[in-house]
Amino acid sequence: MNLALAAFVLLLAAVPLLGTPDYFLHLGVTSMLMAVSGTGWAMMGRFGLVSLGHGAFIGTAAYVMAMLWNEVGVTPWLGLPIGVAAAMLLAFLLGYPCFRLRVVGHYFALVTLAAGEIVRLLIVALREHTGGSLGMTPRLAPDAPFLAMQFSKTGFWWMALLVWVFALLVWWWLDRSMASRALAAINEDQDAAASIGIHVTREKLRVTIISAGIAALGGALGAQYRLYLNPESLAGIGISLQIVFGAIAGGMYSMLGPSVGAVFTIGLEELLRVGFGTVFIGAAPFAYGILLVLFILFLPRGIVGFLLRKR
C-alpha cells in the first residue's frame, strides 16, 4: 500500500511535464487542495466530532494571509503559517469551552455552524480591509512571483501535491498514535473513557486544532491559487458543506477517502457548471445536499469504504 501510494505520488509529480492542458492542471490543483481540507475535517469527523463550520478556519487563514500581504507587505510564505496559526487559535477558543461544558453531538455541530457564520459576517463588516461581500484580490506582483506566491499552474500543482502528501502524513501519524485510540474510546463512551484516565478535553482539543490547521492550510492555498477571496466561498456554509460532502462521499474513515471525495466533488461541480451554466445557479449546493443524504443512508463509509468492503 505504501509503495503503491509513493509510486502514485511520483506519477502525479510528473503530470505537468507530460504537456497536460492547463484546464486539467486546474482541476487537479483544485481537487488536491480540496482533498487537504477534507482530510483535515475527517480527522475529527470520524471520531464523532462533526463540524459544520470549518469555513471559519479556512476564511480566517485566507484573509489573514491576504491582508498581511496587501496592507503590510508580508510575503504569503510567512502570511500562510500566520494565517493557519490564527485558525488553530480560533479552533482552540471554540473547542475549549465546548469540550469543558460537554457540548456534544448536534449541539456541537450547531456551535461550529454559528462560528462559520460569525466569521463570514465579520469579514463582510470589515469591508474596508476585506472588500466585504464583493471580495478582495491579493496584490499582484509580476516582478516577484515567487515572493508573492503567484506561480503558474505547474508551480501550484507541485505545491498542492506537496501539501496533500503532508496532510496524508499527518493522518497516518494520528491514526497510529495513542491519541487515535483515546478518541475512539471517547467516541464510544466519554464517561467510561474518562474513568480509565483518558483526558477527554485535551484529546478532543488536540484533534480539533490539528483538523482546523490542515483544513485552513488547504483552503488558504486555494484562495491564493485563485487570487480571489470571497466570504461566501471561503467562510460561509457553502464551503463547509462542500468539505463535509467530499469527506463523507469518499469515506471519512479511510486515509484516501476524503481525496477520492474531493475528486468526485470537483468533477460533479464541473459537470453541473457545464450542464446548467447560469440557468441553475444553486445547482452545486442543491446536488451536494441531496447526495449527502443518499450517501449517509446507503454508503455511510463512502466510496472507498464500499470498495474495500466489496474486495
C-alpha positions as CSV (number, residue, x, y, z in Angstrom):
1,M,0.0,0.0,0.0
2,N,2.8,2.5,1.0
3,L,4.8,1.6,-2.1
4,A,1.8,2.0,-4.4
5,L,1.0,5.3,-2.9
6,A,4.6,6.5,-3.3
7,A,4.5,5.4,-6.9
8,F,1.2,7.3,-7.4
9,V,2.7,10.5,-5.9
10,L,5.7,10.3,-8.2
11,L,3.3,9.8,-11.2
12,L,1.3,12.8,-10.1
13,A,4.5,14.9,-9.8
14,A,5.3,14.1,-13.4
15,V,1.9,15.1,-14.8
16,P,2.8,18.7,-15.6
17,L,5.9,17.5,-17.5
18,L,3.7,15.5,-19.9
19,G,2.2,18.5,-21.6
20,T,-1.1,18.3,-19.7
21,P,-3.6,21.1,-20.7
22,D,-4.0,23.9,-18.2
23,Y,-7.7,23.0,-17.7
24,F,-6.8,19.6,-16.3
25,L,-4.0,21.0,-14.2
26,H,-6.5,23.5,-12.8
27,L,-8.9,20.7,-11.9
28,G,-6.0,18.7,-10.3
29,V,-4.8,21.6,-8.2
30,T,-8.3,22.4,-7.0
31,S,-9.0,18.7,-6.2
32,M,-5.8,18.3,-4.2
33,L,-6.3,21.4,-2.2
34,M,-9.9,20.4,-1.5
35,A,-8.6,17.0,-0.5
36,V,-6.3,18.6,2.0
37,S,-9.3,20.4,3.7
38,G,-11.4,17.3,3.5
39,T,-8.7,15.2,5.1
40,G,-8.4,17.8,7.9
41,W,-12.1,17.7,8.5
42,A,-12.2,13.9,8.6
43,M,-9.5,13.8,11.2
44,M,-12.1,14.9,13.8
45,G,-15.3,13.9,11.9
46,R,-14.5,10.2,12.1
47,F,-14.4,10.4,15.9
48,G,-17.9,11.8,16.1
49,L,-16.8,15.5,16.3
50,V,-19.0,16.7,13.4
51,S,-18.2,20.3,12.4
52,L,-20.3,22.3,10.1
53,G,-18.2,25.4,10.4
54,H,-14.7,24.6,9.0
55,G,-15.3,27.5,6.7
56,A,-14.5,29.7,9.7
57,F,-11.0,28.3,9.9
58,I,-10.4,28.5,6.2
59,G,-11.7,32.1,5.9
60,T,-9.6,33.2,8.9
61,A,-6.4,31.7,7.4
62,A,-7.0,33.0,3.9
63,Y,-8.0,36.6,4.9
64,V,-5.2,36.9,7.4
65,M,-2.7,35.9,4.7
66,A,-4.1,38.2,2.1
67,M,-4.4,41.2,4.4
68,L,-0.9,40.8,5.6
69,W,0.3,40.9,2.0
70,N,-1.9,43.7,0.8
71,E,-1.6,46.0,3.8
72,V,1.7,45.2,5.4
73,G,3.7,43.6,2.6
74,V,4.3,40.4,4.4
75,T,5.1,37.7,1.9
76,P,2.5,34.9,1.7
77,W,5.3,32.5,2.6
78,L,5.1,34.0,6.1
79,G,1.4,35.0,5.9
80,L,0.3,31.4,5.3
81,P,1.7,29.9,8.5
82,I,0.5,33.0,10.5
83,G,-3.0,32.6,9.0
84,V,-3.0,28.9,9.8
85,A,-1.9,29.6,13.3
86,A,-4.8,32.1,13.7
87,A,-7.2,29.4,12.5
88,M,-5.8,27.0,15.0
89,L,-6.1,29.6,17.8
90,L,-9.8,30.1,16.7
91,A,-10.3,26.3,17.0
92,F,-8.9,26.4,20.5
93,L,-11.1,29.3,21.5
94,L,-14.1,27.5,20.1
95,G,-13.3,24.0,21.2
96,Y,-12.1,24.5,24.8
97,P,-15.4,25.8,26.2
98,C,-17.4,23.3,24.2
99,F,-15.4,20.3,25.5
100,R,-15.2,21.6,29.0
101,L,-19.0,22.1,29.1
102,R,-19.6,18.8,27.4
103,V,-21.2,20.2,24.3
104,V,-21.5,17.1,22.0
105,G,-23.5,15.7,19.1
106,H,-25.7,18.0,17.1
107,Y,-25.2,20.8,19.6
108,F,-21.5,20.9,18.8
109,A,-22.4,20.9,15.1
110,L,-24.7,23.9,15.6
111,V,-22.0,25.8,17.5
112,T,-19.5,25.3,14.7
113,L,-22.1,26.3,12.2
114,A,-22.7,29.5,14.1
115,A,-18.9,30.1,14.3
116,G,-18.7,29.9,10.5
117,E,-21.5,32.4,10.0
118,I,-19.9,34.8,12.6
119,V,-16.6,34.8,10.8
120,R,-18.4,35.3,7.4
121,L,-20.3,38.3,8.9
122,L,-17.1,39.7,10.4
123,I,-15.4,39.6,7.1
124,V,-18.3,41.4,5.4
125,A,-18.3,44.0,8.2
126,L,-14.6,44.8,7.8
127,R,-15.2,45.7,4.2
128,E,-12.5,48.5,4.3
129,H,-9.9,45.8,4.7
130,T,-11.5,42.7,3.2
131,G,-13.6,44.1,0.4
132,G,-16.8,43.0,2.1
133,S,-19.2,40.9,0.2
134,L,-17.5,41.9,-3.1
135,G,-14.4,40.1,-2.1
136,M,-10.8,41.0,-2.5
137,T,-7.8,40.3,-4.7
138,P,-4.2,39.8,-3.4
139,R,-1.9,42.5,-4.8
140,L,-0.3,41.2,-8.0
141,A,3.5,41.2,-8.1
142,P,4.6,40.2,-11.7
143,D,8.1,41.3,-10.9
144,A,8.4,39.0,-7.9
145,P,6.1,36.0,-8.4
146,F,8.0,33.7,-6.0
147,L,7.9,36.2,-3.2
148,A,4.2,36.8,-3.8
149,M,3.5,33.0,-4.1
150,Q,1.9,33.7,-7.5
151,F,3.1,30.8,-9.6
152,S,2.0,29.2,-12.8
153,K,-0.4,26.3,-12.7
154,T,2.6,23.9,-12.9
155,G,4.2,25.5,-9.8
156,F,0.9,25.3,-7.9
157,W,0.5,21.7,-9.0
158,W,3.7,20.7,-7.2
159,M,2.9,22.8,-4.2
160,A,-0.6,21.3,-3.9
161,L,0.9,17.9,-4.3
162,L,3.4,18.5,-1.5
163,V,0.7,19.8,0.9
164,W,-1.6,16.9,0.0
165,V,1.2,14.4,0.9
166,F,1.8,16.4,4.1
167,A,-1.9,16.1,5.1
168,L,-1.8,12.3,4.5
169,L,1.3,12.0,6.6
170,V,-0.5,13.9,9.4
171,W,-3.4,11.5,9.1
172,W,-1.0,8.5,9.1
173,W,0.7,9.8,12.3
174,L,-2.6,10.5,14.1
175,D,-4.0,7.1,13.0
176,R,-1.1,5.3,14.6
177,S,-0.8,7.3,17.7
178,M,-2.3,6.6,21.1
179,A,-4.5,9.7,20.6
180,S,-6.4,7.8,17.9
181,R,-7.3,5.0,20.4
182,A,-8.2,7.5,23.0
183,L,-10.5,9.4,20.7
184,A,-12.1,6.1,19.6
185,A,-12.8,5.3,23.2
186,I,-14.2,8.8,23.8
187,N,-16.5,8.4,20.8
188,E,-17.8,5.1,22.2
189,D,-18.4,6.3,25.8
190,Q,-17.0,9.6,27.1
191,D,-17.6,8.8,30.8
192,A,-16.0,5.4,30.5
193,A,-13.0,6.8,28.7
194,A,-12.6,9.4,31.5
195,S,-12.9,6.8,34.2
196,I,-9.8,4.9,32.8
197,G,-7.6,8.0,32.8
198,I,-8.1,9.5,29.3
199,H,-8.1,13.3,29.4
200,V,-11.2,13.9,27.3
201,T,-10.9,17.6,26.9
202,R,-7.2,17.5,25.9
203,E,-7.7,14.8,23.3
204,K,-10.7,16.4,21.7
205,L,-9.0,19.8,21.7
206,R,-5.8,18.4,20.1
207,V,-7.6,16.7,17.2
208,T,-9.8,19.8,16.7
209,I,-6.8,22.1,16.5
210,I,-4.9,19.8,14.1
211,S,-8.1,19.4,12.0
212,A,-8.6,23.1,11.8
213,G,-4.9,23.7,10.8
214,I,-4.9,21.2,8.0
215,A,-8.3,22.4,6.6
216,A,-7.1,26.0,6.8
217,L,-3.9,25.2,5.0
218,G,-5.7,23.7,2.0
219,G,-8.3,26.4,1.9
220,A,-5.9,29.3,2.2
221,L,-3.7,27.9,-0.6
222,G,-6.8,27.5,-2.7
223,A,-7.6,31.2,-2.2
224,Q,-4.0,32.1,-3.1
225,Y,-4.2,29.9,-6.2
226,R,-7.4,31.6,-7.4
227,L,-6.1,35.1,-6.4
228,Y,-9.6,36.0,-5.2
229,L,-11.2,35.8,-1.8
230,N,-14.9,36.0,-1.1
231,P,-16.6,35.5,2.3
232,E,-19.4,33.3,0.7
233,S,-16.9,30.9,-0.9
234,L,-14.4,30.8,2.0
235,A,-16.2,31.2,5.3
236,G,-19.9,30.5,4.7
237,I,-21.9,27.4,5.0
238,G,-21.2,26.6,1.3
239,I,-17.6,25.7,1.7
240,S,-18.2,23.9,4.9
241,L,-20.9,21.8,3.3
242,Q,-18.6,21.1,0.3
243,I,-15.9,19.8,2.6
244,V,-18.3,17.6,4.6
245,F,-19.8,16.2,1.5
246,G,-16.5,15.4,-0.1
247,A,-15.2,13.6,3.1
248,I,-18.4,11.6,3.6
249,A,-18.8,10.7,-0.1
250,G,-15.2,9.5,-0.4
251,G,-15.1,7.9,3.0
252,M,-14.0,9.7,6.2
253,Y,-12.8,6.5,7.8
254,S,-10.1,5.9,5.2
255,M,-6.9,7.9,4.7
256,L,-7.6,8.3,0.9
257,G,-11.4,8.6,1.3
258,P,-11.5,12.5,1.5
259,S,-9.2,12.7,-1.5
260,V,-11.5,10.4,-3.6
261,G,-14.4,12.5,-2.3
262,A,-12.7,15.7,-3.4
263,V,-12.2,14.4,-6.9
264,F,-15.8,13.3,-7.0
265,T,-17.0,16.7,-5.7
266,I,-14.9,18.8,-8.1
267,G,-15.9,16.6,-11.0
268,L,-19.6,16.9,-10.1
269,E,-19.2,20.7,-9.8
270,E,-17.7,20.9,-13.3
271,L,-20.4,18.7,-14.8
272,L,-23.1,20.9,-13.2
273,R,-21.4,24.0,-14.4
274,V,-21.1,22.8,-17.9
275,G,-24.6,21.2,-17.9
276,F,-26.5,24.1,-16.4
277,G,-24.3,27.1,-16.8
278,T,-26.1,30.2,-15.4
279,V,-29.6,28.6,-15.7
280,F,-29.4,26.9,-12.3
281,I,-27.0,29.0,-10.1
282,G,-27.6,26.8,-7.0
283,A,-27.1,23.5,-8.8
284,A,-24.0,22.5,-6.9
285,P,-25.2,23.1,-3.3
286,F,-28.5,21.5,-4.2
287,A,-26.8,18.4,-5.5
288,Y,-24.4,18.3,-2.5
289,G,-27.4,18.3,-0.1
290,I,-29.3,15.6,-2.0
291,L,-26.3,13.3,-2.5
292,L,-25.1,13.9,1.1
293,V,-28.4,12.4,2.4
294,L,-28.1,9.5,-0.1
295,F,-24.5,8.7,0.9
296,I,-25.4,8.8,4.6
297,L,-28.3,6.4,4.0
298,F,-26.8,3.9,1.6
299,L,-23.0,4.4,1.7
300,P,-22.1,5.5,5.2
301,R,-18.5,4.6,4.7
302,G,-18.3,6.3,1.4
303,I,-16.9,5.2,-2.0
304,V,-13.6,3.9,-0.6
305,G,-15.2,2.1,2.3
306,F,-17.7,0.5,-0.2
307,L,-14.8,-0.7,-2.5
308,L,-12.8,-2.1,0.4
309,R,-15.8,-3.9,1.7
310,K,-16.5,-5.4,-1.7
311,R,-12.9,-6.5,-2.0
